Amino acid sequence: MPWLQLKIDSSAEQAELIGNVLSANGAQAVTFIDAKDTPMYEPKPGEVMLWPDTQVIGLFDAADDMQSIISNLRKAKVLGGNFKYALDPLEDKDWEREWMDNFHPMRFGERLWICPSWRDVPDPKAVNVMLDPGLAFGTGTHPTTSLCLKWLDAIDVQNKVVVDFGCGSGILALAALKLGAKEVIGIDIDPQALLASKENAKRNDVAERLHVYLPQDQPRIKADIVMANILSGPLIELQTTITGYCKHNGLIVLSGILAEQVSTIEAAYTKDLILDKSIVDGEWARVSGTKK
């Protein structure tokens, strides 16, 4: 089906109101994008953040009477009679096929690959984690996940007990298990993330070695390795909890950290860790170390 995109420049304060107006006038979907390439930092819990200059895009069926719709929009107080817009055709494609074509097996370090199920495994002798993108809470494409996967690939995980704090899709937990970990404890505040982790573990034949918990249900444990790929705010607030999972001389890796936040994270963890050199990948960074 052919589509039309109606694009309207807005401010963060008005973007959601404009989105609601577009939906009320027949938009099949509404998207908010950054109009001026502005960096966006982490939100507070429950906060929805939009860019200071936000472009609101409404997706309409090409058969819709757009002149009538635009006439209706001009009557909306939030837009006014002289609002500016761009109306562009959207190429008709097999979007599912195109989406699948964009995902390829990805290599992290020397041994580790993350592979979508519809692709051939590039190296059957490598450590292959089968994980499909979707509502996946992490598929390896983001630098924060990539940094952790490369770190995992470079250490000895064999027969180790691992905690994955904020496990999401379970990608780090699965990688640790495929690399030889004895057991992984996955912890997340989102029950849907725990279900995703378990389902992905079943696909990879490691479900019996993955145990997942909500924070209030987590067991007392001292692990050999602790991974926390979350955000800098929770990393600082939960510093004692995260380091508390790790045994003496155990290893900890932290990510979800912006490059300019590295010194703050290092300061929070230096009392409990002998820190490695932090690694930066573009705007994102990884902090790691050994428990004192």
Backbone as CSV, one residue per row, in Angstrom:
resi,resn,N_x,N_y,N_z,CA_x,CA_y,CA_z,C_x,C_y,C_z
1,MET,0.845,-1.194,0.000,0.000,0.000,0.000,0.882,1.246,0.000
2,PRO,0.635,2.239,-0.920,1.418,3.470,-0.911,0.986,4.377,0.243
3,TRP,1.943,5.176,0.739,1.699,6.022,1.900,2.167,7.442,1.617
4,LEU,1.672,8.381,2.431,2.138,9.760,2.418,2.623,10.130,3.815
5,GLN,3.720,10.885,3.883,4.236,11.382,5.154,3.968,12.873,5.259
6,LEU,3.276,13.277,6.306,3.053,14.684,6.591,4.009,15.092,7.707
7,LYS,4.918,16.016,7.391,5.973,16.409,8.335,5.722,17.827,8.831
8,ILE,5.761,17.990,10.144,5.512,19.291,10.764,6.606,19.549,11.794
9,ASP,7.295,20.692,11.666,8.300,21.066,12.662,7.610,21.622,13.899
10,SER,8.163,21.265,15.070,7.504,21.622,16.319,8.550,21.839,17.405
11,SER,8.060,22.187,18.573,8.883,22.225,19.780,8.557,21.003,20.629
12,ALA,9.417,20.719,21.597,9.163,19.577,22.481,7.840,19.749,23.221
13,GLU,7.504,20.996,23.575,6.299,21.248,24.358,5.029,20.948,23.558
14,GLN,5.075,21.150,22.255,3.860,21.002,21.441,3.813,19.695,20.651
15,ALA,4.916,18.962,20.604,5.010,17.800,19.718,3.914,16.765,19.988
16,GLU,3.715,16.419,21.246,2.725,15.379,21.546,1.311,15.845,21.231
17,LEU,1.018,17.138,21.455,-0.299,17.668,21.109,-0.533,17.596,19.604
18,ILE,0.507,17.947,18.842,0.384,17.868,17.383,0.206,16.414,16.948
19,GLY,0.953,15.507,17.581,0.795,14.089,17.282,-0.616,13.609,17.527
20,ASN,-1.220,14.083,18.612,-2.606,13.704,18.915,-3.570,14.227,17.858
21,VAL,-3.310,15.447,17.383,-4.163,16.030,16.346,-4.044,15.225,15.051
22,LEU,-2.820,14.819,14.695,-2.634,14.007,13.495,-3.365,12.675,13.612
23,SER,-3.270,12.048,14.762,-3.958,10.769,14.980,-5.465,10.938,14.862
24,ALA,-5.974,12.032,15.429,-7.413,12.277,15.385,-7.902,12.537,13.967
25,ASN,-6.980,12.916,13.081,-7.349,13.193,11.693,-6.934,12.073,10.741
26,GLY,-6.714,10.880,11.286,-6.556,9.712,10.431,-5.148,9.204,10.226
27,ALA,-4.160,9.780,10.899,-2.795,9.266,10.755,-2.725,7.831,11.266
28,GLN,-2.143,6.934,10.464,-2.009,5.527,10.848,-0.902,5.325,11.870
29,ALA,0.067,6.246,11.865,1.162,6.194,12.833,1.730,7.598,12.964
30,VAL,2.291,7.891,14.132,2.925,9.186,14.376,4.316,8.933,14.944
31,THR,5.300,9.630,14.385,6.684,9.470,14.804,7.266,10.831,15.164
32,PHE,8.113,10.845,16.199,8.827,12.062,16.581,10.312,11.861,16.288
33,ILE,10.925,12.797,15.559,12.360,12.711,15.295,13.029,14.038,15.613
34,ASP,14.334,13.993,15.810,15.124,15.178,16.100,15.269,16.011,14.831
35,ALA,14.869,17.281,14.897,14.933,18.134,13.717,16.305,18.776,13.518
36,LYS,17.165,18.750,14.558,18.439,19.465,14.442,19.617,18.698,15.027
37,ASP,19.548,17.362,15.070,20.669,16.542,15.520,21.163,16.956,16.904
38,THR,20.231,17.040,17.850,20.551,17.457,19.214,20.825,16.234,20.084
39,PRO,21.955,16.198,20.840,22.199,15.054,21.730,21.081,14.929,22.765
40,MET,20.688,13.682,23.062,19.630,13.432,24.041,20.199,12.569,25.154
41,TYR,20.101,13.057,26.373,20.635,12.324,27.509,19.531,11.515,28.181
42,GLU,19.922,10.700,29.140,18.983,9.746,29.708,17.835,10.436,30.440
43,PRO,16.605,9.907,30.318,15.463,10.484,31.029,15.425,10.013,32.471
44,LYS,14.702,10.749,33.286,14.410,10.279,34.628,13.356,9.181,34.535
45,PRO,13.222,8.336,35.571,12.222,7.269,35.512,10.837,7.825,35.212
46,GLY,10.178,7.238,34.202,8.839,7.642,33.825,8.762,8.874,32.959
47,GLU,9.906,9.497,32.661,9.916,10.728,31.870,10.024,10.416,30.385
48,VAL,9.232,11.114,29.579,9.333,11.008,28.125,10.021,12.271,27.628
49,MET,11.183,12.095,26.983,11.958,13.251,26.554,11.848,13.423,25.040
50,LEU,11.663,14.661,24.604,11.670,14.995,23.189,12.711,16.095,22.957
51,TRP,13.180,16.188,21.729,14.207,17.149,21.391,13.624,18.564,21.399
52,PRO,14.436,19.601,21.702,13.936,20.986,21.666,13.326,21.342,20.317
53,ASP,13.935,20.841,19.230,13.383,21.013,17.890,12.985,19.636,17.382
54,THR,11.693,19.370,17.430,11.169,18.047,17.103,10.351,18.102,15.820
55,GLN,10.567,17.129,14.950,9.729,17.003,13.767,8.702,15.898,14.014
56,VAL,7.434,16.238,13.812,6.345,15.280,13.992,5.950,14.774,12.606
57,ILE,5.925,13.453,12.450,5.606,12.856,11.150,4.362,11.989,11.288
58,GLY,3.343,12.310,10.502,2.136,11.496,10.450,2.114,10.668,9.178
59,LEU,1.786,9.402,9.309,1.729,8.489,8.158,0.277,8.306,7.727
60,PHE,-0.005,8.661,6.462,-1.372,8.603,5.942,-1.440,7.689,4.717
61,ASP,-2.587,7.060,4.549,-2.863,6.297,3.334,-2.875,7.262,2.148
62,ALA,-2.221,6.871,1.052,-2.150,7.743,-0.124,-3.531,8.046,-0.701
63,ALA,-4.520,7.236,-0.366,-5.884,7.469,-0.866,-6.641,8.503,-0.035
64,ASP,-6.069,8.913,1.112,-6.749,9.890,1.963,-6.845,11.250,1.255
65,ASP,-7.878,11.997,1.569,-8.057,13.349,1.033,-7.211,14.307,1.872
66,MET,-5.958,14.502,1.475,-5.021,15.259,2.299,-5.376,16.741,2.374
67,GLN,-5.981,17.281,1.327,-6.349,18.694,1.390,-7.410,18.932,2.467
68,SER,-8.355,18.008,2.569,-9.364,18.128,3.628,-8.730,17.963,5.001
69,ILE,-7.789,17.027,5.112,-7.122,16.799,6.387,-6.316,18.025,6.792
70,ILE,-5.582,18.602,5.849,-4.780,19.795,6.165,-5.688,20.961,6.535
71,SER,-6.823,21.064,5.854,-7.797,22.100,6.206,-8.283,21.932,7.639
72,ASN,-8.536,20.683,8.046,-8.938,20.419,9.439,-7.823,20.776,10.410
73,LEU,-6.567,20.460,10.026,-5.437,20.739,10.903,-5.273,22.243,11.124
74,ARG,-5.569,23.041,10.097,-5.431,24.497,10.229,-6.376,25.062,11.292
75,LYS,-7.441,24.326,11.588,-8.403,24.783,12.594,-7.971,24.434,14.016
76,ALA,-6.937,23.581,14.117,-6.476,23.177,15.455,-5.669,24.306,16.079
77,LYS,-5.983,24.637,17.343,-5.333,25.747,18.019,-3.826,25.546,18.119
78,VAL,-3.386,24.295,18.339,-1.966,24.038,18.532,-1.164,24.291,17.255
79,LEU,-1.822,24.230,16.092,-1.132,24.458,14.816,-1.398,25.847,14.247
80,GLY,-2.642,26.279,14.252,-2.976,27.580,13.687,-3.153,27.513,12.186
81,GLY,-3.699,28.585,11.625,-4.051,28.586,10.216,-2.875,28.626,9.267
82,ASN,-1.704,29.059,9.720,-0.560,29.246,8.816,0.588,28.279,9.095
83,PHE,0.300,27.134,9.690,1.387,26.219,10.012,2.052,25.698,8.731
84,LYS,3.371,25.443,8.817,4.132,24.964,7.664,4.268,23.452,7.745
85,TYR,4.244,22.817,6.585,4.325,21.361,6.552,4.980,20.928,5.255
86,ALA,5.387,19.665,5.214,5.873,19.029,3.988,5.107,17.729,3.826
87,LEU,4.657,17.462,2.617,3.906,16.239,2.330,4.667,15.462,1.261
88,ASP,5.161,14.273,1.638,6.011,13.495,0.741,5.466,12.091,0.564
89,PRO,5.566,11.545,-0.645,5.199,10.133,-0.834,6.240,9.225,-0.192
90,LEU,5.800,8.123,0.347,6.689,7.119,0.920,6.668,5.910,0.008
91,GLU,7.850,5.536,-0.457,7.939,4.454,-1.437,7.292,3.182,-0.923
92,ASP,6.505,2.558,-1.771,5.838,1.309,-1.413,6.839,0.166,-1.482
93,LYS,7.077,-0.489,-0.346,8.073,-1.559,-0.278,7.520,-2.727,0.536
94,ASP,8.207,-3.825,0.436,7.979,-4.939,1.355,8.788,-4.617,2.608
95,TRP,8.150,-3.888,3.550,8.902,-3.376,4.702,9.446,-4.494,5.576
96,GLU,8.703,-5.583,5.727,9.197,-6.687,6.551,10.457,-7.282,5.936
97,ARG,10.427,-7.455,4.605,11.593,-8.009,3.921,12.782,-7.060,4.029
98,GLU,12.499,-5.750,3.855,13.586,-4.769,3.934,14.169,-4.726,5.343
99,TRP,13.293,-4.800,6.348,13.742,-4.805,7.742,14.655,-6.000,8.002
100,MET,14.255,-7.175,7.506,15.067,-8.372,7.707,16.407,-8.272,6.977
101,ASP,16.379,-7.658,5.793,17.611,-7.539,5.021,18.634,-6.643,5.693
102,ASN,18.188,-5.750,6.584,19.106,-4.831,7.240,19.903,-5.475,8.370
103,PHE,19.529,-6.677,8.788,20.201,-7.316,9.910,21.080,-8.464,9.423
104,HIS,22.331,-8.409,9.802,23.306,-9.407,9.404,24.000,-9.949,10.655
105,PRO,24.612,-11.118,10.572,25.428,-11.589,11.701,26.514,-10.567,12.026
106,MET,26.746,-10.356,13.317,27.739,-9.381,13.766,28.775,-10.070,14.638
107,ARG,30.014,-9.738,14.419,31.112,-10.331,15.175,31.589,-9.369,16.247
108,PHE,31.853,-9.902,17.440,32.332,-9.113,18.558,33.589,-9.786,19.118
109,GLY,34.720,-9.142,18.942,35.967,-9.738,19.394,36.410,-10.846,18.462
110,GLU,37.049,-11.873,19.022,37.643,-12.939,18.226,36.708,-14.119,17.981
111,ARG,35.834,-14.420,18.944,35.080,-15.677,18.876,33.580,-15.513,18.747
112,LEU,33.040,-14.376,19.135,31.623,-14.236,19.415,30.862,-13.602,18.250
113,TRP,29.753,-14.254,17.849,28.870,-13.742,16.809,27.442,-13.675,17.351
114,ILE,26.708,-12.614,16.967,25.276,-12.518,17.207,24.603,-12.660,15.847
115,CYS,23.727,-13.665,15.713,23.179,-14.016,14.395,21.648,-14.021,14.418
116,PRO,20.985,-13.300,13.483,19.534,-13.451,13.331,19.196,-14.833,12.770
117,SER,18.039,-15.347,13.131,17.701,-16.741,12.813,17.562,-16.990,11.320
118,TRP,17.254,-15.949,10.520,17.025,-16.160,9.095,18.313,-16.064,8.271
119,ARG,19.458,-15.841,8.937,20.736,-15.762,8.235,21.558,-17.021,8.496
120,ASP,22.401,-17.391,7.547,23.330,-18.487,7.750,24.408,-18.057,8.745
121,VAL,24.811,-18.982,9.591,25.883,-18.707,10.547,27.205,-18.618,9.777
122,PRO,27.932,-17.498,9.887,29.161,-17.342,9.104,30.251,-18.348,9.455
123,ASP,30.361,-18.677,10.753,31.421,-19.575,11.203,30.833,-20.566,12.206
124,PRO,30.497,-21.777,11.759,29.889,-22.759,12.668,30.776,-23.112,13.856
125,LYS,32.084,-22.903,13.746,33.003,-23.231,14.837,33.118,-22.093,15.853
126,ALA,32.560,-20.934,15.537,32.617,-19.795,16.452,31.577,-19.954,17.561
127,VAL,31.552,-19.003,18.487,30.517,-18.955,19.521,29.370,-18.128,18.953
128,ASN,28.262,-18.794,18.619,27.152,-18.151,17.920,25.933,-18.028,18.821
129,VAL,25.505,-16.796,19.042,24.276,-16.522,19.785,23.199,-16.172,18.767
130,MET,22.103,-16.931,18.770,21.006,-16.696,17.840,20.001,-15.764,18.518
131,LEU,19.845,-14.569,17.956,18.978,-13.565,18.578,18.366,-12.700,17.492
132,ASP,17.030,-12.684,17.439,16.333,-11.890,16.432,16.021,-10.508,16.976
133,PRO,16.225,-9.454,16.169,15.814,-8.120,16.600,14.305,-8.006,16.620
134,GLY,13.820,-7.124,17.437,12.387,-6.894,17.550,12.187,-5.933,18.694
135,LEU,11.229,-6.242,19.585,11.128,-5.494,20.836,12.164,-6.086,21.778
136,ALA,13.432,-6.005,21.355,14.403,-6.956,21.854,15.274,-6.444,22.972
137,PHE,15.067,-5.230,23.426,15.830,-4.724,24.560,17.337,-4.867,24.345
138,GLY,17.811,-4.904,23.143,19.244,-5.049,22.929,19.578,-6.213,22.029
139,THR,20.171,-5.918,20.868,20.523,-6.977,19.923,21.979,-6.900,19.507
140,GLY,22.763,-6.070,20.179,24.177,-5.957,19.846,24.506,-4.788,18.965
141,THR,23.477,-4.135,18.397,23.746,-3.054,17.466,24.126,-1.757,18.165
142,HIS,23.716,-1.571,19.399,24.045,-0.335,20.104,25.457,-0.420,20.682
143,PRO,26.227,0.687,20.648,27.604,0.646,21.157,27.725,0.153,22.590
144,THR,26.738,0.459,23.453,26.850,0.013,24.842,26.865,-1.514,24.933
145,THR,26.000,-2.163,24.150,25.976,-3.628,24.127,27.224,-4.179,23.460
146,SER,27.614,-3.569,22.359,28.816,-3.999,21.644,30.048,-3.941,22.540
147,LEU,30.183,-2.881,23.302,31.335,-2.737,24.207,31.381,-3.867,25.226
148,CYS,30.209,-4.237,25.758,30.158,-5.329,26.744,30.453,-6.681,26.102
149,LEU,29.935,-6.906,24.903,30.178,-8.175,24.214,31.663,-8.355,23.908
150,LYS,32.317,-7.315,23.469,33.750,-7.394,23.185,34.538,-7.670,24.462
151,TRP,34.112,-7.063,25.553,34.768,-7.311,26.845,34.593,-8.775,27.256
152,LEU,33.371,-9.290,27.116,33.105,-10.692,27.454,33.964,-11.636,26.619
153,ASP,34.064,-11.353,25.320,34.829,-12.208,24.425,36.300,-12.268,24.827
154,ALA,36.787,-11.208,25.471,38.217,-11.110,25.777,38.603,-11.690,27.127
155,ILE,37.626,-12.092,27.965,37.958,-12.619,29.288,37.654,-14.118,29.353
156,ASP,38.090,-14.734,30.448,37.828,-16.159,30.678,36.509,-16.303,31.430
157,VAL,35.493,-16.823,30.734,34.166,-16.990,31.323,33.923,-18.448,31.721
158,GLN,34.812,-19.342,31.338,34.618,-20.774,31.516,34.337,-21.137,32.966
159,ASN,33.175,-21.796,33.191,32.764,-22.308,34.504,32.555,-21.213,35.550
160,LYS,32.345,-19.983,35.109,32.133,-18.871,36.033,30.638,-18.672,36.305
161,VAL,30.346,-18.124,37.489,28.992,-17.687,37.826,28.909,-16.196,37.506
162,VAL,27.864,-15.811,36.757,27.755,-14.457,36.229,26.416,-13.846,36.635
163,VAL,26.413,-12.559,36.974,25.187,-11.791,37.181,25.058,-10.797,36.036
164,ASP,23.882,-10.795,35.387,23.559,-9.825,34.344,22.483,-8.910,34.916
165,PHE,22.910,-7.744,35.396,22.023,-6.810,36.100,21.387,-5.872,35.082
166,GLY,20.058,-5.993,34.889,19.377,-5.277,33.813,19.503,-6.077,32.536
167,CYS,19.050,-7.338,32.581,19.381,-8.304,31.528,18.669,-8.051,30.209
168,GLY,17.493,-7.373,30.213,16.820,-7.067,28.950,16.533,-8.316,28.145
169,SER,17.015,-8.336,26.892,16.799,-9.487,26.012,17.568,-10.714,26.454
170,GLY,18.543,-10.509,27.347,19.418,-11.601,27.748,20.644,-11.737,26.870
171,ILE,20.913,-10.764,26.003,22.009,-10.909,25.049,23.354,-11.115,25.737
172,LEU,23.628,-10.378,26.804,24.902,-10.554,27.504,24.923,-11.881,28.257
173,ALA,23.796,-12.229,28.852,23.702,-13.512,29.557,23.918,-14.672,28.591
174,LEU,23.278,-14.616,27.418,23.429,-15.685,26.424,24.871,-15.783,25.951
175,ALA,25.493,-14.630,25.711,26.886,-14.637,25.271,27.775,-15.275,26.333
176,ALA,27.556,-14.923,27.605,28.354,-15.513,28.678,28.166,-17.026,28.736
177,LEU,26.928,-17.480,28.613,26.651,-18.914,28.660,27.263,-19.642,27.469
178,LYS,27.159,-19.060,26.290,27.753,-19.682,25.099,29.281,-19.700,25.178
179,LEU,29.840,-18.750,25.915,31.296,-18.704,26.098,31.766,-19.633,27.214
180,GLY,30.807,-20.322,27.867,31.196,-21.345,28.828,30.864,-21.082,30.273
181,ALA,30.101,-20.016,30.579,29.736,-19.741,31.967,28.953,-20.913,32.565
182,LYS,29.185,-21.177,33.830,28.482,-22.256,34.530,27.023,-21.906,34.755
183,GLU,26.756,-20.643,35.106,25.408,-20.190,35.435,25.351,-18.681,35.288
184,VAL,24.188,-18.166,34.831,23.973,-16.726,34.796,22.681,-16.405,35.541
185,ILE,22.768,-15.413,36.417,21.607,-14.868,37.109,21.228,-13.577,36.398
186,GLY,20.045,-13.544,35.770,19.563,-12.344,35.089,18.569,-11.613,35.969
187,ILE,18.777,-10.302,36.115,17.914,-9.484,36.976,17.399,-8.305,36.163
188,ASP,16.085,-8.042,36.236,15.520,-6.901,35.524,14.232,-6.474,36.220
189,ILE,13.934,-5.176,36.134,12.709,-4.662,36.753,11.484,-4.931,35.886
190,ASP,11.695,-5.331,34.639,10.603,-5.528,33.684,10.318,-7.023,33.511
191,PRO,9.138,-7.494,33.931,8.827,-8.921,33.757,8.890,-9.369,32.299
192,GLN,8.566,-8.461,31.359,8.620,-8.814,29.944,10.057,-9.094,29.503
193,ALA,11.011,-8.360,30.093,12.415,-8.612,29.788,12.834,-9.991,30.272
194,LEU,12.353,-10.389,31.430,12.696,-11.711,31.950,12.140,-12.807,31.048
195,LEU,10.917,-12.612,30.554,10.348,-13.585,29.618,11.158,-13.644,28.330
196,ALA,11.575,-12.474,27.829,12.390,-12.443,26.610,13.704,-13.173,26.824
197,SER,14.340,-12.960,27.972,15.599,-13.635,28.275,15.432,-15.147,28.290
198,LYS,14.357,-15.602,28.929,14.132,-17.047,29.012,13.849,-17.643,27.626
199,GLU,13.028,-16.958,26.829,12.722,-17.461,25.490,13.973,-17.509,24.623
200,ASN,14.791,-16.488,24.707,16.021,-16.469,23.924,17.004,-17.537,24.405
201,ALA,16.984,-17.810,25.704,17.839,-18.880,26.231,17.404,-20.238,25.704
202,LYS,16.088,-20.454,25.596,15.590,-21.719,25.041,16.041,-21.895,23.602
203,ARG,15.971,-20.822,22.816,16.403,-20.894,21.418,17.872,-21.276,21.288
204,ASN,18.639,-20.897,22.295,20.086,-21.136,22.246,20.519,-22.355,23.073
205,ASP,19.528,-23.128,23.550,19.794,-24.366,24.289,20.623,-24.145,25.548
206,VAL,20.378,-23.014,26.232,21.106,-22.746,27.478,20.146,-22.404,28.621
207,ALA,18.850,-22.691,28.440,17.839,-22.263,29.408,18.073,-22.833,30.802
208,GLU,18.622,-24.049,30.865,18.804,-24.676,32.184,19.888,-23.984,33.009
209,ARG,20.700,-23.143,32.379,21.773,-22.449,33.107,21.490,-20.967,33.305
210,LEU,20.314,-20.510,32.860,19.922,-19.114,33.064,18.764,-19.056,34.051
211,HIS,18.909,-18.254,35.102,17.873,-18.073,36.106,17.581,-16.582,36.219
212,VAL,16.316,-16.192,36.064,15.979,-14.771,36.015,15.080,-14.388,37.188
213,TYR,15.248,-13.132,37.644,14.534,-12.653,38.821,14.194,-11.176,38.691
214,LEU,13.075,-10.780,39.285,12.827,-9.381,39.577,13.720,-8.972,40.743
215,PRO,14.051,-7.678,40.875,14.975,-7.271,41.946,14.544,-7.707,43.336
216,GLN,13.241,-7.654,43.618,12.779,-8.022,44.967,12.884,-9.522,45.230
217,ASP,13.063,-10.313,44.163,13.138,-11.769,44.316,14.549,-12.317,44.161
218,GLN,15.505,-11.432,43.890,16.848,-11.900,43.561,17.498,-12.603,44.752
219,PRO,18.253,-13.650,44.494,18.902,-14.385,45.575,20.172,-13.684,46.051
220,ARG,20.612,-14.044,47.224,21.922,-13.574,47.694,22.986,-14.393,46.975
221,ILE,23.901,-13.724,46.337,24.888,-14.454,45.543,26.164,-13.645,45.444
222,LYS,27.276,-14.343,45.363,28.572,-13.732,45.079,29.074,-14.336,43.778
223,ALA,29.072,-13.538,42.726,29.404,-14.026,41.396,30.860,-13.741,41.046
224,ASP,31.345,-14.494,40.070,32.692,-14.261,39.550,32.736,-13.049,38.627
225,ILE,31.618,-12.800,37.939,31.529,-11.718,36.960,30.174,-11.031,37.120
226,VAL,30.178,-9.698,37.115,28.935,-8.922,37.179,28.912,-7.964,35.992
227,MET,27.791,-7.970,35.252,27.602,-7.088,34.098,26.393,-6.200,34.365
228,ALA,26.535,-4.894,34.101,25.419,-3.964,34.255,25.450,-2.972,33.097
229,ASN,24.652,-3.241,32.086,24.536,-2.347,30.931,23.197,-1.624,31.065
230,ILE,23.196,-0.570,31.888,21.953,0.160,32.150,22.187,1.643,31.825
231,LEU,22.083,2.543,32.763,22.329,3.968,32.546,23.117,4.517,33.720
232,SER,23.744,5.676,33.523,24.658,6.196,34.543,23.945,6.490,35.860
233,GLY,22.708,7.023,35.783,21.982,7.323,37.022,21.794,6.099,37.896
234,PRO,21.167,5.024,37.381,21.039,3.799,38.170,22.390,3.179,38.544
235,LEU,23.387,3.296,37.688,24.700,2.749,38.025,25.258,3.407,39.288
236,ILE,25.036,4.713,39.409,25.519,5.420,40.596,24.635,5.111,41.800
237,GLU,23.321,5.183,41.621,22.394,4.934,42.730,22.529,3.516,43.280
238,LEU,22.814,2.558,42.393,22.857,1.148,42.787,24.286,0.616,42.883
239,GLN,25.241,1.503,43.061,26.646,1.091,43.096,26.898,0.011,44.149
240,THR,26.381,0.207,45.339,26.608,-0.771,46.411,25.965,-2.115,46.072
241,THR,24.770,-2.071,45.500,24.087,-3.309,45.119,24.865,-4.053,44.046
242,ILE,25.297,-3.338,43.016,25.988,-3.966,41.891,27.325,-4.563,42.328
243,THR,28.118,-3.803,43.059,29.409,-4.343,43.508,29.211,-5.439,44.552
244,GLY,28.067,-5.369,45.279,27.799,-6.377,46.293,27.580,-7.771,45.731
245,TYR,27.210,-7.873,44.444,27.040,-9.183,43.813,28.376,-9.859,43.506
246,CYS,29.450,-9.099,43.522,30.726,-9.600,43.018,31.631,-10.064,44.160
247,LYS,32.257,-11.213,43.975,33.181,-11.727,44.975,34.530,-11.017,44.890
248,HIS,35.352,-11.193,45.901,36.705,-10.643,45.914,37.485,-11.151,44.690
249,ASN,38.123,-10.232,44.002,38.875,-10.514,42.772,37.975,-10.853,41.578
250,GLY,36.656,-10.690,41.742,35.758,-10.873,40.609,35.815,-9.677,39.667
251,LEU,35.198,-9.844,38.497,35.241,-8.812,37.460,33.874,-8.139,37.317
252,ILE,33.901,-6.826,37.064,32.678,-6.060,36.858,32.833,-5.233,35.581
253,VAL,31.768,-5.221,34.757,31.739,-4.356,33.580,30.463,-3.521,33.628
254,LEU,30.606,-2.233,33.325,29.504,-1.281,33.382,29.405,-0.559,32.046
255,SER,28.179,-0.405,31.529,27.998,0.365,30.311,26.638,1.041,30.347
256,GLY,26.231,1.649,29.187,25.096,2.550,29.195,25.536,3.930,29.640
257,ILE,26.819,4.211,29.468,27.457,5.414,29.999,27.858,6.320,28.835
258,LEU,27.464,7.579,28.886,27.948,8.545,27.907,29.411,8.872,28.185
259,ALA,30.143,9.227,27.142,31.583,9.467,27.275,31.879,10.506,28.355
260,GLU,31.050,11.562,28.422,31.308,12.617,29.416,30.935,12.208,30.835
261,GLN,30.312,11.022,30.996,29.934,10.548,32.326,30.962,9.580,32.923
262,VAL,31.995,9.262,32.161,32.957,8.242,32.596,33.597,8.608,33.928
263,SER,34.058,9.848,34.067,34.761,10.231,35.301,33.849,10.125,36.516
264,THR,32.564,10.415,36.328,31.603,10.308,37.437,31.417,8.851,37.850
265,ILE,31.308,7.957,36.868,31.164,6.531,37.166,32.436,5.993,37.810
266,GLU,33.577,6.367,37.277,34.845,5.910,37.859,34.968,6.360,39.313
267,ALA,34.585,7.589,39.595,34.664,8.094,40.970,33.754,7.316,41.910
268,ALA,32.567,6.914,41.399,31.617,6.175,42.233,32.092,4.757,42.525
269,TYR,32.866,4.156,41.604,33.234,2.743,41.747,34.683,2.511,42.185
270,THR,35.489,3.555,42.233,36.905,3.349,42.522,37.155,2.846,43.942
271,LYS,36.231,3.087,44.861,36.424,2.608,46.234,36.322,1.090,46.325
272,ASP,35.597,0.471,45.388,35.390,-0.974,45.428,36.113,-1.725,44.318
273,LEU,36.589,-1.009,43.284,37.203,-1.669,42.134,38.602,-1.154,41.863
274,ILE,39.445,-2.036,41.389,40.676,-1.629,40.730,40.306,-1.459,39.260
275,LEU,40.242,-0.226,38.812,39.660,0.070,37.510,40.624,-0.210,36.367
276,ASP,40.079,-0.771,35.279,40.811,-0.858,34.017,40.730,0.497,33.319
277,LYS,41.431,0.628,32.203,41.278,1.825,31.387,39.897,1.792,30.735
278,SER,39.130,2.849,30.909,37.796,2.906,30.322,37.894,3.051,28.807
279,ILE,36.927,2.456,28.117,36.924,2.433,26.656,35.746,3.256,26.138
280,VAL,36.024,4.118,25.161,34.997,4.982,24.571,34.773,4.572,23.124
281,ASP,33.498,4.470,22.744,33.107,4.182,21.362,32.112,5.253,20.936
282,GLY,32.591,6.261,20.216,31.727,7.374,19.840,31.273,8.141,21.067
283,GLU,29.953,8.224,21.278,29.400,8.953,22.423,29.302,8.096,23.674
284,TRP,29.570,6.774,23.543,29.310,5.846,24.637,30.595,5.249,25.174
285,ALA,30.509,4.707,26.391,31.723,4.231,27.047,31.457,2.988,27.888
286,ARG,32.564,2.301,28.209,32.539,1.123,29.077,33.547,1.328,30.194
287,VAL,33.108,1.017,31.412,33.991,1.063,32.587,34.052,-0.358,33.151
288,SER,35.241,-0.820,33.489,35.372,-2.166,34.046,36.477,-2.196,35.068
289,GLY,36.490,-3.285,35.854,37.526,-3.405,36.863,37.407,-4.697,37.639
290,THR,38.297,-4.828,38.633,38.367,-6.016,39.482,37.967,-5.626,40.897
291,LYS,37.137,-6.443,41.532,36.645,-6.156,42.891,37.799,-6.268,43.881
292,LYS,37.966,-5.238,44.703,39.013,-5.232,45.729,38.698,-6.244,46.820
